[in-house]
Amino acid sequence: MHSSSLLLPLVATFAAAAPLLDTAESSTSSTREPVNGLANNLDVIKSLLLTPKASDRIATISQDSDFVFDFLAPPANSSTVGSGGSTVAATRQSFPPLIGSNTAMTVGFLGPCGFNTPHTHPRSAEINILVEGRVNTSFVLENGARTVNNILLPWQMTTFPQGALHMEFNPDCTNATFVAAFASEDPGVQQEAQAFFGLDEAVVEAAVGNGFTFEGKDITKFRSLIPKNVANGVDACLKKCKITPNPSN
């Protein structure tokens, strides 16, 4: 009884402060109001990073709508787009209210046969939940560790350890969507194949020369075959979905 008497005034306070929401209209309206007006604002980001108290950081962000990130209308520098889909990342740069939260989030939109190529996150583990379609996942933690392979169905989740090489692939002819959460405001990402073949040609030749050699001029040709972050891949899926492979040059 005592706890109820304390809660009622609190609920009334929030009810009075909250804007009225027409649920019928909001569920059908296609209009999306601008949000997240502080994205990529380096002055604000620096100020928030130097503000020690959470309450002061909240006071610094004066607009309520700046606490909203729209994955369907993302700000600049938050999306990676390839021929097989896209990923959108909410980090402390693209969404400054995350500063102090030790969290970040990425939503991946994979088209038919879309392939989020093998990559790592150097500063965080990842939990990944599938919300649409079907996705094959793989990860390997380090030299000597076994490779873990799974097929995720909607509302199933998997985890990738910090720094583990991992990938997501949509094996079907319909779209797939996943949501990935991180324990860092700046988890970082490195696409391994693209990074490897960006090294000096002599280094690449030395690394793959044991059992597989090619002339230096072939490096440039091979590099041109590497797709963007999310790329059409796996011949069986391309044939099944009647998708024409990307040209080799």
N, C-alpha and C positions, 0 to 999 in steps of 0.2 A: 504493500500500500504506500509505504514511504517512497519507494523508488518510482512508482507511477506518478506520484505528485510532483516529483522532480522532473520527470520526462515530459509531462504534458506542456509546461511552459516552453521547454526547449523545442518541441515539435511545432508549437504554435509560432515560435520565432522564425523557424525555417520556412514554414508555410507562408508567413507574411512577407518574407524576403524573396522567396522564389517567384520568378515570372510565371504567369498563367500559361499553360500549354494546351493547345487544342489538339488532342491526340488524333482525332479523325483527320484533321488537316495535315498534321505533321507526317502521318504515315503515308500519305499519298502525294504530297507536294514534291516536285522535282527541283525546287529552288534550294540552292545551298548558299547560305550566307557566308561572306568572307570570314575566316578565322585565322588564328595563329599569325598575327601581324608582326610578331617579333622574330620570325624565322630568319636566320642568317644575319641578324643584326649584331655585329661584333661588339659594339659599344655596350649593348645590353648584356650580351653573354659575358663579357669581361666583368661588368658590374655584379652580375649574379654570382660569378665564380669567386669574387672577392668579398661577398656578403656572408658572414658566418652564421647568422640566425635564419632559420627557415621562415619565420614570420616576417622578417624584413624582406626576404626574397619575394614572398607573396605580395607584400605591399608594393614592391618595385614594379610588379606586373599589374597595371591598373585596369586593364580591360579583361572582363571575364572570358570573352571569346578567345583570348590568347592562350587559354588553358585547353583549347580544343585543337586536335590535329586531324585533318581530313585526308585519309588515305586515297580517296577518289579525286581529290583536287590538291595534290601535294605541292609544297613550295619548291623553289629552285634548289638544285643540289641535293635532292633527297631521293631521286629515282634513278634506277639503272634499267635501261630499255634495250632489249635484244630482239632478234627475229622470232623468238619463241615465247615472249612474254615480258614481264617486268617485275622489279622489286621496288618497294617504297620503304624507306627507313626513317623512323622518328628517332633522332639522336639529340644531344644537347645543342648541336648546331642548327638543325632543322626545326627543333622544338625546344626552345630555351627553358620552359617551365620544368623540364626534366632535371635541370641542374640541382644537385643535392639529393636526388632520388635513387641514384645507382641503378637506373633501369633504362632500357631502350626497347624498341619494337620494330620489326620489319614484317610487312605483308608481301607475300609473293603471289603474283598472278601468272600462272603457267598456262599457255595455250596448248593445243593438241601437240603432243610430243615435245613439249617445252622442257628444257634441261637447264637447271641451275648448276653450272659446271663446278667441279671440285674446288673447294675454297676452305679457308680457315678464318676464325675470329680470334685474334691474338690476345684479347683482353677480357674474354667472357666465355662461359659455357652458354649453351642455347637450349631452350625447350621449344619444341615445334609441334603445333597442333594443326591438323588438316580440317578445314571447314567445308571444302567442296571437292568432289572428284576423287581421284586416287593418285597416290604418289609413292614411288620407290625411293627409299633412302638408304644411304650407305655411309659409314664412317670408319676410320681407322685412327687410333689415338697416337701411335708412335711406332718406331721400328720394333718389330717383334710381336706387336699386338695383333690379334686377329681382326679381320674386317667384320663389322656388324651390318647385316642387310635386313631391311624390313619393307613391307608394303603397308602403308597407312590408308585406312578408310576414314570417312568423315567422322570427326570428333574423337579420333585416336591421336595420341601424342607420343613423341619420342624425344630423346635428349642427345645432344652432341657435347662431349666434354670440351673444356676450354682448350683451344689450339688444335683440336682434332680436325683432320682432313675429312670433309663430308660433302655430300651432294644430294640434290632432290631432282627426280625425273618423273614427268607425267607420261605414263605409257599408253594413254587413251586418246581418243579423238574428240574428247570434250575438255572443257577448261577445268583446271584445278587451282585451288586457293589455299595457302597456308599462312599461319600467323606464328611468327617467331619472337620470343621474348628473351632479353639478355639482362645480365646482372652488372651492367656497366652502361653509363650514359654515352660512352664512345667505344663500343666493342671492337670496331675496326673490321675490315674484311680484306682478304687477299685471294684472288683467283689464282690457283697454283700453276696451271698450265700456262696462262698468259704471262705470269710473272717469270716462270722458268725460261720460256722462250724469248723473254725480253732481255735476258742476260747476254753477255758477250758471246759471240758465236763460238769462240775457242773453248769457252767454259761449257757450253751446251754439248759440243762435240765430245769433250773429255768425259762428261757425265754419262752420256748414252752410248759411248763408243764401245763398251764391253758387250760384244754380241750384236751390236747394231751400229753400223757406221754409214755415213753419207758425206758428200762433199759440202763444203761451206755454203755453196750457192743454193743447196737444197733447203737450208735453214729458212731463208726468206720465203720460199714457196710453202714450206710447212707452216710457218708462222701465219701466212695468209689464210690457212685452213682453220685456224683456231677461231671458234665463234665468239660472239660477245658473251657477257655474263649469263644471260638466259638465251640459249640457242637451240635451234632445231637439231635433234640428234637421234641416234639409234635407228639404223636402217629398217629394222622390222616394223617399228612404229610408223615411220614415214611411209612405208609401203602400205601398211594397213589403213592409214588415214589419207592415202593418196596425196601426200605432200611432196612437192618436188624439192630435192636436196639443194642446198645453196651451191652455187658454182664454186669451183676450186680456185678461180682467179678472176 
